[in-house]
Amino acid sequence: GAVGRAPHDEHDAADEQGTDGTDSPAGRRDAGSARGGPRRPATDLEIEDAAREYLLRSLTAAARSRQQLASGLAKRDVPEDVADRLLDRFEEVGLVDDAALAQAIVRSRSQETGAARRRIASELRRKGFTDDVAHDALAQVDDEDERRSAYDLARARARRLASLDRDVALRRLVGFLGRKGYPPSLCLDAARAGLEAAMDERSTTHGAQG
């Protein structure tokens, strides 16, 4: 289904399609009018068909939350009862699955980018997941997982900063971890440990070369 692939960009491009209005029933009507055809209201069937096409096209591009899809339908002037009926049906057949998608996003962001729970939680809120769904998904990452990830990130990043003045390197490393969403105390502890390890490696390497 569409839930297997978490979007990579936190600013999804789902609603960039059809921004000229031609994806909406009103847009289709206006397009006909522009060609000199008679102006007529879209039928209920046309509205529903256009909405279904939008959902399928959006989910083909990337998995999305129910709220993201509902927002896209609202922008296309799809009546709320039609949107709810279609989204309920898409959930029934597994094309929309907020729980599975939230779990996939947490795994992806934590394992592939090293983002902390706080940053991932912000992304989940932005994508419209409910608090309960977000809480359950974030439970995959515990305190020890987060600590280990912060230390691993710090060690890897510190190797690129070891040639700098120690205070400068420490500030940059703390800032880097902070942007990943880690709490200040963990940022400082991990940065100090990572920088110390990197400087020890650098000293050992230079000593062996000498």
Protein Blocks (a to p, Z undefined) as FASTA:
>chain_A
ZZlpccfblbdcklmgoklopmpmklmmmmmmmnopacddddfklmmmmmmmmmmmmmmm
pccdfklmmmmmmmnopafklmmmmmmmmmmnopacfklmmmmmmmmmmmmnopafklmm
mmmmmnopafklmmmmmmmpcfklmmmmmmmmmmmmmmmmmmpcfklmmmmmmmmmmmno
pafklmmmmmmmmmmmmmmmmmmmmmmmZZ
